[in-house]
């Protein structure tokens, strides 16, 4: 896993920005699905004391199962979600 874990302070900031209801819904929706809590969430989180937004970085056009499951969940709760498309690495093709 190449992702860093947030500090307790960062986690508290994210929790406050998303709100109790959002965090509760994530837990209730995902708690029985093994592995789903770790897949499908956007790559980047921008957060400050007043707001939060997510950014997904895509090299291709395909969304994963987890993204198809989580992105509507995020958007239904009016949390901004942006998708940044970047070109494929040189010498590779995106299927």
Biopython code that builds the backbone (N, CA, C, O; Angstrom):
import numpy as np
from Bio.PDB.StructureBuilder import StructureBuilder

atoms = [
    (1, "UNK", "N", (0.842, -1.177, 0.000)),
    (1, "UNK", "CA", (0.000, 0.000, 0.000)),
    (1, "UNK", "C", (0.886, 1.238, 0.000)),
    (1, "UNK", "O", (1.722, 1.399, 0.889)),
    (2, "UNK", "N", (0.714, 2.109, -0.979)),
    (2, "UNK", "CA", (1.560, 3.288, -1.095)),
    (2, "UNK", "C", (0.900, 4.536, -0.508)),
    (2, "UNK", "O", (1.482, 5.619, -0.570)),
    (3, "UNK", "N", (-0.277, 4.411, 0.050)),
    (3, "UNK", "CA", (-0.958, 5.560, 0.622)),
    (3, "UNK", "C", (-0.527, 5.770, 2.063)),
    (3, "UNK", "O", (-0.325, 4.815, 2.813)),
    (4, "UNK", "N", (-0.391, 7.028, 2.437)),
    (4, "UNK", "CA", (-0.023, 7.322, 3.816)),
    (4, "UNK", "C", (-1.283, 7.382, 4.670)),
    (4, "UNK", "O", (-2.369, 7.691, 4.180)),
    (5, "UNK", "N", (-1.124, 7.087, 5.929)),
    (5, "UNK", "CA", (-2.236, 7.169, 6.862)),
    (5, "UNK", "C", (-2.292, 8.587, 7.414)),
    (5, "UNK", "O", (-1.254, 9.169, 7.730)),
    (6, "UNK", "N", (-3.501, 9.153, 7.534)),
    (6, "UNK", "CA", (-3.584, 10.519, 8.070)),
    (6, "UNK", "C", (-3.253, 10.531, 9.561)),
    (6, "UNK", "O", (-3.448, 9.544, 10.270)),
    (7, "UNK", "N", (-2.755, 11.658, 10.005)),
    (7, "UNK", "CA", (-2.523, 11.828, 11.442)),
    (7, "UNK", "C", (-3.889, 11.915, 12.125)),
    (7, "UNK", "O", (-4.912, 12.078, 11.460)),
    (8, "UNK", "N", (-3.901, 11.806, 13.436)),
    (8, "UNK", "CA", (-5.155, 11.924, 14.182)),
    (8, "UNK", "C", (-5.791, 13.296, 13.937)),
    (8, "UNK", "O", (-7.012, 13.411, 13.825)),
    (9, "UNK", "N", (-4.965, 14.319, 13.856)),
    (9, "UNK", "CA", (-5.471, 15.678, 13.604)),
    (9, "UNK", "C", (-6.114, 15.768, 12.225)),
    (9, "UNK", "O", (-7.193, 16.342, 12.083)),
    (10, "UNK", "N", (-5.455, 15.201, 11.198)),
    (10, "UNK", "CA", (-6.016, 15.199, 9.841)),
    (10, "UNK", "C", (-7.307, 14.385, 9.783)),
    (10, "UNK", "O", (-8.276, 14.799, 9.146)),
    (11, "UNK", "N", (-7.321, 13.234, 10.444)),
    (11, "UNK", "CA", (-8.527, 12.399, 10.462)),
    (11, "UNK", "C", (-9.690, 13.146, 11.119)),
    (11, "UNK", "O", (-10.824, 13.069, 10.646)),
    (12, "UNK", "N", (-9.413, 13.863, 12.201)),
    (12, "UNK", "CA", (-10.461, 14.641, 12.871)),
    (12, "UNK", "C", (-10.970, 15.754, 11.961)),
    (12, "UNK", "O", (-12.168, 16.037, 11.941)),
    (13, "UNK", "N", (-10.073, 16.385, 11.211)),
    (13, "UNK", "CA", (-10.458, 17.440, 10.274)),
    (13, "UNK", "C", (-11.359, 16.870, 9.177)),
    (13, "UNK", "O", (-12.368, 17.478, 8.820)),
    (14, "UNK", "N", (-10.991, 15.701, 8.644)),
    (14, "UNK", "CA", (-11.802, 15.044, 7.617)),
    (14, "UNK", "C", (-13.171, 14.676, 8.186)),
    (14, "UNK", "O", (-14.191, 14.911, 7.538)),
    (15, "UNK", "N", (-13.204, 14.110, 9.375)),
    (15, "UNK", "CA", (-14.461, 13.730, 10.015)),
    (15, "UNK", "C", (-15.361, 14.951, 10.190)),
    (15, "UNK", "O", (-16.553, 14.893, 9.886)),
    (16, "UNK", "N", (-14.797, 16.054, 10.677)),
    (16, "UNK", "CA", (-15.600, 17.267, 10.877)),
    (16, "UNK", "C", (-16.100, 17.817, 9.547)),
    (16, "UNK", "O", (-17.244, 18.263, 9.457)),
    (17, "UNK", "N", (-15.248, 17.791, 8.499)),
    (17, "UNK", "CA", (-15.642, 18.334, 7.204)),
    (17, "UNK", "C", (-16.739, 17.497, 6.555)),
    (17, "UNK", "O", (-17.655, 18.044, 5.942)),
    (18, "UNK", "N", (-16.652, 16.173, 6.685)),
    (18, "UNK", "CA", (-17.675, 15.297, 6.099)),
    (18, "UNK", "C", (-18.934, 15.266, 6.949)),
    (18, "UNK", "O", (-20.041, 15.167, 6.419)),
    (19, "UNK", "N", (-18.775, 15.349, 8.240)),
    (19, "UNK", "CA", (-19.920, 15.306, 9.143)),
    (19, "UNK", "C", (-20.209, 13.897, 9.629)),
    (19, "UNK", "O", (-19.869, 12.906, 8.984)),
    (20, "UNK", "N", (-20.839, 13.845, 10.769)),
    (20, "UNK", "CA", (-21.161, 12.573, 11.412)),
    (20, "UNK", "C", (-22.025, 11.691, 10.515)),
    (20, "UNK", "O", (-21.748, 10.500, 10.378)),
    (21, "UNK", "N", (-23.071, 12.256, 9.901)),
    (21, "UNK", "CA", (-23.997, 11.457, 9.096)),
    (21, "UNK", "C", (-23.295, 10.768, 7.932)),
    (21, "UNK", "O", (-23.554, 9.596, 7.657)),
    (22, "UNK", "N", (-22.406, 11.491, 7.243)),
    (22, "UNK", "CA", (-21.675, 10.905, 6.125)),
    (22, "UNK", "C", (-20.817, 9.743, 6.614)),
    (22, "UNK", "O", (-20.852, 8.657, 6.037)),
    (23, "UNK", "N", (-20.052, 9.970, 7.674)),
    (23, "UNK", "CA", (-19.164, 8.920, 8.199)),
    (23, "UNK", "C", (-19.970, 7.718, 8.695)),
    (23, "UNK", "O", (-19.565, 6.575, 8.487)),
    (24, "UNK", "N", (-21.097, 7.968, 9.343)),
    (24, "UNK", "CA", (-21.960, 6.878, 9.797)),
    (24, "UNK", "C", (-22.476, 6.081, 8.603)),
    (24, "UNK", "O", (-22.479, 4.851, 8.630)),
    (25, "UNK", "N", (-22.911, 6.781, 7.554)),
    (25, "UNK", "CA", (-23.430, 6.107, 6.366)),
    (25, "UNK", "C", (-22.363, 5.253, 5.699)),
    (25, "UNK", "O", (-22.660, 4.157, 5.223)),
    (26, "UNK", "N", (-21.120, 5.740, 5.656)),
    (26, "UNK", "CA", (-20.027, 4.951, 5.087)),
    (26, "UNK", "C", (-19.872, 3.663, 5.873)),
    (26, "UNK", "O", (-19.782, 2.582, 5.291)),
    (27, "UNK", "N", (-19.840, 3.773, 7.175)),
    (27, "UNK", "CA", (-19.667, 2.587, 8.004)),
    (27, "UNK", "C", (-20.835, 1.617, 7.839)),
    (27, "UNK", "O", (-20.618, 0.419, 7.661)),
    (28, "UNK", "N", (-22.055, 2.112, 7.895)),
    (28, "UNK", "CA", (-23.218, 1.232, 7.801)),
    (28, "UNK", "C", (-23.330, 0.588, 6.427)),
    (28, "UNK", "O", (-23.764, -0.558, 6.308)),
    (29, "UNK", "N", (-22.939, 1.324, 5.387)),
    (29, "UNK", "CA", (-23.045, 0.809, 4.028)),
    (29, "UNK", "C", (-21.971, -0.242, 3.733)),
    (29, "UNK", "O", (-22.220, -1.175, 2.969)),
    (30, "UNK", "N", (-20.794, -0.105, 4.322)),
    (30, "UNK", "CA", (-19.639, -0.919, 3.932)),
    (30, "UNK", "C", (-19.170, -1.931, 4.959)),
    (30, "UNK", "O", (-18.299, -2.742, 4.645)),
    (31, "UNK", "N", (-19.700, -1.924, 6.154)),
    (31, "UNK", "CA", (-19.071, -2.713, 7.213)),
    (31, "UNK", "C", (-19.087, -4.216, 6.968)),
    (31, "UNK", "O", (-18.241, -4.921, 7.520)),
    (32, "UNK", "N", (-20.000, -4.730, 6.176)),
    (32, "UNK", "CA", (-20.056, -6.178, 5.925)),
    (32, "UNK", "C", (-19.358, -6.610, 4.640)),
    (32, "UNK", "O", (-19.302, -7.803, 4.342)),
    (33, "UNK", "N", (-18.831, -5.669, 3.885)),
    (33, "UNK", "CA", (-18.219, -6.013, 2.608)),
    (33, "UNK", "C", (-16.704, -6.018, 2.747)),
    (33, "UNK", "O", (-16.072, -4.962, 2.753)),
    (34, "UNK", "N", (-16.134, -7.180, 2.857)),
    (34, "UNK", "CA", (-14.690, -7.301, 3.051)),
    (34, "UNK", "C", (-13.925, -6.617, 1.931)),
    (34, "UNK", "O", (-14.196, -6.850, 0.753)),
    (35, "UNK", "N", (-12.985, -5.785, 2.293)),
    (35, "UNK", "CA", (-12.123, -5.125, 1.324)),
    (35, "UNK", "C", (-12.701, -3.875, 0.700)),
    (35, "UNK", "O", (-11.944, -3.050, 0.189)),
    (36, "UNK", "N", (-14.012, -3.699, 0.719)),
    (36, "UNK", "CA", (-14.626, -2.569, 0.031)),
    (36, "UNK", "C", (-14.263, -1.245, 0.699)),
    (36, "UNK", "O", (-14.253, -0.205, 0.040)),
    (37, "UNK", "N", (-13.970, -1.271, 1.980)),
    (37, "UNK", "CA", (-13.607, -0.026, 2.672)),
    (37, "UNK", "C", (-12.311, 0.546, 2.130)),
    (37, "UNK", "O", (-12.045, 1.737, 2.290)),
    (38, "UNK", "N", (-11.505, -0.283, 1.493)),
    (38, "UNK", "CA", (-10.194, 0.166, 1.034)),
    (38, "UNK", "C", (-10.147, 0.417, -0.462)),
    (38, "UNK", "O", (-9.159, 0.957, -0.960)),
    (39, "UNK", "N", (-11.180, 0.041, -1.186)),
    (39, "UNK", "CA", (-11.116, 0.220, -2.632)),
    (39, "UNK", "C", (-12.222, 1.140, -3.108)),
    (39, "UNK", "O", (-13.323, 1.148, -2.559)),
    (40, "UNK", "N", (-11.915, 1.909, -4.129)),
    (40, "UNK", "CA", (-12.929, 2.729, -4.754)),
    (40, "UNK", "C", (-13.038, 4.144, -4.241)),
    (40, "UNK", "O", (-13.823, 4.930, -4.772)),
    (41, "UNK", "N", (-12.272, 4.491, -3.221)),
    (41, "UNK", "CA", (-12.309, 5.868, -2.738)),
    (41, "UNK", "C", (-11.365, 6.702, -3.582)),
    (41, "UNK", "O", (-10.363, 6.183, -4.075)),
    (42, "UNK", "N", (-11.660, 7.985, -3.760)),
    (42, "UNK", "CA", (-10.796, 8.835, -4.583)),
    (42, "UNK", "C", (-9.358, 8.864, -4.074)),
    (42, "UNK", "O", (-9.089, 8.605, -2.901)),
    (43, "UNK", "N", (-8.448, 9.185, -4.984)),
    (43, "UNK", "CA", (-7.018, 9.170, -4.679)),
    (43, "UNK", "C", (-6.587, 10.281, -3.729)),
    (43, "UNK", "O", (-5.721, 10.073, -2.880)),
    (44, "UNK", "N", (-7.186, 11.451, -3.868)),
    (44, "UNK", "CA", (-6.746, 12.608, -3.101)),
    (44, "UNK", "C", (-7.901, 13.217, -2.313)),
    (44, "UNK", "O", (-9.052, 13.194, -2.748)),
    (45, "UNK", "N", (-7.571, 13.757, -1.156)),
    (45, "UNK", "CA", (-8.553, 14.436, -0.312)),
    (45, "UNK", "C", (-8.010, 15.820, -0.006)),
    (45, "UNK", "O", (-6.910, 15.964, 0.529)),
    (46, "UNK", "N", (-8.795, 16.842, -0.350)),
    (46, "UNK", "CA", (-8.450, 18.209, 0.026)),
    (46, "UNK", "C", (-9.388, 18.614, 1.146)),
    (46, "UNK", "O", (-10.607, 18.520, 1.006)),
    (47, "UNK", "N", (-8.825, 19.064, 2.254)),
    (47, "UNK", "CA", (-9.672, 19.368, 3.405)),
    (47, "UNK", "C", (-9.115, 20.571, 4.155)),
    (47, "UNK", "O", (-7.903, 20.750, 4.278)),
    (48, "UNK", "N", (-10.033, 21.381, 4.648)),
    (48, "UNK", "CA", (-9.673, 22.424, 5.602)),
    (48, "UNK", "C", (-10.770, 22.453, 6.651)),
    (48, "UNK", "O", (-11.623, 21.565, 6.658)),
    (49, "UNK", "N", (-10.780, 23.413, 7.509)),
    (49, "UNK", "CA", (-11.741, 23.439, 8.615)),
    (49, "UNK", "C", (-13.185, 23.567, 8.143)),
    (49, "UNK", "O", (-14.108, 23.213, 8.878)),
    (50, "UNK", "N", (-13.393, 24.070, 6.921)),
    (50, "UNK", "CA", (-14.754, 24.346, 6.453)),
    (50, "UNK", "C", (-15.260, 23.440, 5.341)),
    (50, "UNK", "O", (-16.467, 23.359, 5.114)),
    (51, "UNK", "N", (-14.371, 22.769, 4.656)),
    (51, "UNK", "CA", (-14.818, 22.039, 3.465)),
    (51, "UNK", "C", (-13.898, 20.866, 3.158)),
    (51, "UNK", "O", (-12.783, 20.758, 3.667)),
    (52, "UNK", "N", (-14.419, 19.996, 2.305)),
    (52, "UNK", "CA", (-13.648, 18.842, 1.839)),
    (52, "UNK", "C", (-13.984, 18.619, 0.374)),
    (52, "UNK", "O", (-15.099, 18.903, -0.064)),
    (53, "UNK", "N", (-13.029, 18.114, -0.374)),
    (53, "UNK", "CA", (-13.289, 17.705, -1.747)),
    (53, "UNK", "C", (-12.391, 16.531, -2.084)),
    (53, "UNK", "O", (-11.305, 16.376, -1.524)),
    (54, "UNK", "N", (-12.861, 15.709, -3.007)),
    (54, "UNK", "CA", (-12.124, 14.530, -3.433)),
    (54, "UNK", "C", (-11.672, 14.706, -4.874)),
    (54, "UNK", "O", (-12.337, 15.370, -5.670)),
    (55, "UNK", "N", (-10.525, 14.100, -5.203)),
    (55, "UNK", "CA", (-10.009, 14.096, -6.569)),
    (55, "UNK", "C", (-9.585, 12.674, -6.905)),
    (55, "UNK", "O", (-8.833, 12.051, -6.156)),
    (56, "UNK", "N", (-10.064, 12.168, -8.020)),
    (56, "UNK", "CA", (-9.657, 10.875, -8.552)),
    (56, "UNK", "C", (-8.771, 11.124, -9.761)),
    (56, "UNK", "O", (-9.149, 11.876, -10.659)),
    (57, "UNK", "N", (-7.610, 10.509, -9.796)),
    (57, "UNK", "CA", (-6.688, 10.645, -10.913)),
    (57, "UNK", "C", (-6.821, 9.394, -11.776)),
    (57, "UNK", "O", (-6.617, 8.278, -11.298)),
    (58, "UNK", "N", (-7.166, 9.586, -13.056)),
    (58, "UNK", "CA", (-7.369, 8.457, -13.975)),
    (58, "UNK", "C", (-6.413, 8.559, -15.148)),
    (58, "UNK", "O", (-6.270, 9.616, -15.762)),
    (59, "UNK", "N", (-5.756, 7.433, -15.453)),
    (59, "UNK", "CA", (-4.942, 7.340, -16.667)),
    (59, "UNK", "C", (-5.757, 6.796, -17.832)),
    (59, "UNK", "O", (-5.411, 7.019, -18.992)),
    (60, "UNK", "N", (-6.812, 6.100, -17.537)),
    (60, "UNK", "CA", (-7.686, 5.541, -18.580)),
    (60, "UNK", "C", (-9.116, 5.955, -18.306)),
    (60, "UNK", "O", (-9.385, 6.817, -17.470)),
    (61, "UNK", "N", (-10.024, 5.325, -19.024)),
    (61, "UNK", "CA", (-11.421, 5.696, -18.902)),
    (61, "UNK", "C", (-12.215, 4.785, -17.975)),
    (61, "UNK", "O", (-13.347, 5.108, -17.614)),
    (62, "UNK", "N", (-11.643, 3.664, -17.590)),
    (62, "UNK", "CA", (-12.410, 2.679, -16.838)),
    (62, "UNK", "C", (-12.450, 2.997, -15.352)),
    (62, "UNK", "O", (-11.439, 3.336, -14.737)),
    (63, "UNK", "N", (-13.651, 2.878, -14.795)),
    (63, "UNK", "CA", (-13.828, 3.022, -13.360)),
    (63, "UNK", "C", (-13.816, 1.619, -12.754)),
    (63, "UNK", "O", (-14.250, 0.660, -13.392)),
    (64, "UNK", "N", (-13.328, 1.505, -11.541)),
    (64, "UNK", "CA", (-13.323, 0.216, -10.866)),
    (64, "UNK", "C", (-14.681, -0.052, -10.231)),
    (64, "UNK", "O", (-15.506, 0.854, -10.116)),
    (65, "UNK", "N", (-14.912, -1.288, -9.821)),
    (65, "UNK", "CA", (-16.150, -1.640, -9.127)),
    (65, "UNK", "C", (-16.347, -0.764, -7.896)),
    (65, "UNK", "O", (-17.441, -0.255, -7.653)),
    (66, "UNK", "N", (-15.283, -0.596, -7.126)),
    (66, "UNK", "CA", (-15.376, 0.216, -5.917)),
    (66, "UNK", "C", (-15.723, 1.664, -6.214)),
    (66, "UNK", "O", (-16.489, 2.286, -5.477)),
    (67, "UNK", "N", (-15.159, 2.208, -7.298)),
    (67, "UNK", "CA", (-15.474, 3.585, -7.678)),
    (67, "UNK", "C", (-16.926, 3.713, -8.130)),
    (67, "UNK", "O", (-17.598, 4.690, -7.797)),
    (68, "UNK", "N", (-17.405, 2.739, -8.879)),
    (68, "UNK", "CA", (-18.811, 2.768, -9.298)),
    (68, "UNK", "C", (-19.751, 2.699, -8.098)),
    (68, "UNK", "O", (-20.876, 3.198, -8.146)),
    (69, "UNK", "N", (-19.284, 2.087, -7.043)),
    (69, "UNK", "CA", (-20.080, 1.974, -5.818)),
    (69, "UNK", "C", (-19.975, 3.227, -4.948)),
    (69, "UNK", "O", (-20.983, 3.702, -4.424)),
    (70, "UNK", "N", (-18.763, 3.766, -4.790)),
    (70, "UNK", "CA", (-18.552, 4.878, -3.861)),
    (70, "UNK", "C", (-18.800, 6.265, -4.435)),
    (70, "UNK", "O", (-19.273, 7.143, -3.714)),
    (71, "UNK", "N", (-18.497, 6.492, -5.705)),
    (71, "UNK", "CA", (-18.631, 7.840, -6.241)),
    (71, "UNK", "C", (-20.070, 8.362, -6.177)),
    (71, "UNK", "O", (-20.266, 9.509, -5.773)),
    (72, "UNK", "N", (-21.082, 7.577, -6.556)),
    (72, "UNK", "CA", (-22.455, 8.071, -6.385)),
    (72, "UNK", "C", (-22.784, 8.356, -4.918)),
    (72, "UNK", "O", (-23.477, 9.325, -4.610)),
    (73, "UNK", "N", (-22.292, 7.521, -4.029)),
    (73, "UNK", "CA", (-22.489, 7.706, -2.595)),
    (73, "UNK", "C", (-21.952, 9.072, -2.160)),
    (73, "UNK", "O", (-22.607, 9.794, -1.408)),
    (74, "UNK", "N", (-20.761, 9.417, -2.638)),
    (74, "UNK", "CA", (-20.142, 10.702, -2.306)),
    (74, "UNK", "C", (-20.951, 11.850, -2.900)),
    (74, "UNK", "O", (-21.262, 12.815, -2.202)),
    (75, "UNK", "N", (-21.292, 11.754, -4.178)),
    (75, "UNK", "CA", (-21.989, 12.836, -4.864)),
    (75, "UNK", "C", (-23.406, 13.052, -4.331)),
    (75, "UNK", "O", (-23.874, 14.189, -4.271)),
    (76, "UNK", "N", (-24.090, 11.978, -3.946)),
    (76, "UNK", "CA", (-25.435, 12.110, -3.377)),
    (76, "UNK", "C", (-25.427, 12.927, -2.097)),
    (76, "UNK", "O", (-26.453, 13.480, -1.702)),
    (77, "UNK", "N", (-24.287, 13.005, -1.457)),
    (77, "UNK", "CA", (-24.168, 13.747, -0.197)),
    (77, "UNK", "C", (-23.564, 15.137, -0.426)),
    (77, "UNK", "O", (-23.131, 15.803, 0.515)),
    (78, "UNK", "N", (-23.546, 15.559, -1.691)),
    (78, "UNK", "CA", (-23.101, 16.907, -2.084)),
    (78, "UNK", "C", (-21.656, 17.216, -1.714)),
    (78, "UNK", "O", (-21.313, 18.363, -1.427)),
    (79, "UNK", "N", (-20.809, 16.186, -1.723)),
    (79, "UNK", "CA", (-19.376, 16.397, -1.497)),
    (79, "UNK", "C", (-18.726, 16.516, -2.874)),
    (79, "UNK", "O", (-18.889, 15.624, -3.707)),
    (80, "UNK", "N", (-17.992, 17.606, -3.129)),
    (80, "UNK", "CA", (-17.368, 17.770, -4.447)),
    (80, "UNK", "C", (-16.398, 16.629, -4.761)),
    (80, "UNK", "O", (-15.589, 16.228, -3.924)),
    (81, "UNK", "N", (-16.502, 16.124, -5.980)),
    (81, "UNK", "CA", (-15.644, 15.046, -6.464)),
    (81, "UNK", "C", (-15.215, 15.396, -7.879)),
    (81, "UNK", "O", (-16.050, 15.591, -8.762)),
    (82, "UNK", "N", (-13.917, 15.474, -8.086)),
    (82, "UNK", "CA", (-13.370, 15.827, -9.390)),
    (82, "UNK", "C", (-12.570, 14.647, -9.926)),
    (82, "UNK", "O", (-11.940, 13.909, -9.169)),
    (83, "UNK", "N", (-12.609, 14.483, -11.250)),
    (83, "UNK", "CA", (-11.816, 13.440, -11.900)),
    (83, "UNK", "C", (-10.801, 14.134, -12.799)),
    (83, "UNK", "O", (-11.168, 14.870, -13.716)),
    (84, "UNK", "N", (-9.533, 13.895, -12.529)),
    (84, "UNK", "CA", (-8.447, 14.466, -13.315)),
    (84, "UNK", "C", (-7.909, 13.383, -14.231)),
    (84, "UNK", "O", (-7.349, 12.389, -13.769)),
    (85, "UNK", "N", (-8.078, 13.578, -15.534)),
    (85, "UNK", "CA", (-7.560, 12.612, -16.502)),
    (85, "UNK", "C", (-6.163, 13.040, -16.919)),
    (85, "UNK", "O", (-5.935, 14.189, -17.297)),
    (86, "UNK", "N", (-5.237, 12.101, -16.845)),
    (86, "UNK", "CA", (-3.865, 12.371, -17.263)),
    (86, "UNK", "C", (-3.497, 11.378, -18.358)),
    (86, "UNK", "O", (-4.061, 10.286, -18.423)),
    (87, "UNK", "N", (-2.550, 11.751, -19.222)),
    (87, "UNK", "CA", (-2.193, 10.841, -20.315)),
    (87, "UNK", "C", (-1.500, 9.593, -19.790)),
    (87, "UNK", "O", (-0.890, 9.613, -18.721)),
    (88, "UNK", "N", (-1.599, 8.494, -20.558)),
    (88, "UNK", "CA", (-0.905, 7.267, -20.151)),
    (88, "UNK", "C", (0.606, 7.485, -20.132)),
    (88, "UNK", "O", (1.133, 8.383, -20.788)),
    (89, "UNK", "N", (1.273, 6.649, -19.372)),
    (89, "UNK", "CA", (2.752, 6.686, -19.347)),
    (89, "UNK", "C", (3.278, 6.387, -20.732)),
    (89, "UNK", "O", (2.663, 5.637, -21.490)),
    (90, "UNK", "N", (4.391, 6.957, -21.056)),
    (90, "UNK", "CA", (5.016, 6.691, -22.361)),
    (90, "UNK", "C", (5.320, 5.203, -22.492)),
    (90, "UNK", "O", (5.829, 4.578, -21.561)),
    (91, "UNK", "N", (5.009, 4.654, -23.637)),
    (91, "UNK", "CA", (5.318, 3.254, -23.889)),
    (91, "UNK", "C", (4.257, 2.294, -23.369)),
    (91, "UNK", "O", (4.448, 1.079, -23.423)),
    (92, "UNK", "N", (3.146, 2.814, -22.867)),
    (92, "UNK", "CA", (2.069, 1.950, -22.401)),
    (92, "UNK", "C", (0.775, 2.325, -23.070)),
    (92, "UNK", "O", (0.581, 3.464, -23.495)),
    (93, "UNK", "N", (-0.090, 1.375, -23.156)),
    (93, "UNK", "CA", (-1.417, 1.628, -23.708)),
    (93, "UNK", "C", (-2.436, 1.410, -22.612)),
    (93, "UNK", "O", (-2.277, 0.542, -21.754)),
    (94, "UNK", "N", (-3.473, 2.203, -22.654)),
    (94, "UNK", "CA", (-4.562, 2.062, -21.691)),
    (94, "UNK", "C", (-5.670, 1.303, -22.361)),
    (94, "UNK", "O", (-6.108, 1.672, -23.450)),
    (95, "UNK", "N", (-6.136, 0.239, -21.725)),
    (95, "UNK", "CA", (-7.222, -0.538, -22.336)),
    (95, "UNK", "C", (-8.552, -0.121, -21.776)),
    (95, "UNK", "O", (-9.585, -0.664, -22.169)),
]
sb = StructureBuilder()
sb.init_structure("model")
sb.init_model(0)
sb.init_chain("A")
sb.init_seg("    ")
for serial, (resi, resn, name, xyz) in enumerate(atoms, 1):
    if name == "N":
        sb.init_residue(resn, " ", resi, " ")
    sb.init_atom(name, np.array(xyz, "f"), 0.0, 1.0, " ", f" {name:<3s}", serial, name[0])
structure = sb.get_structure()
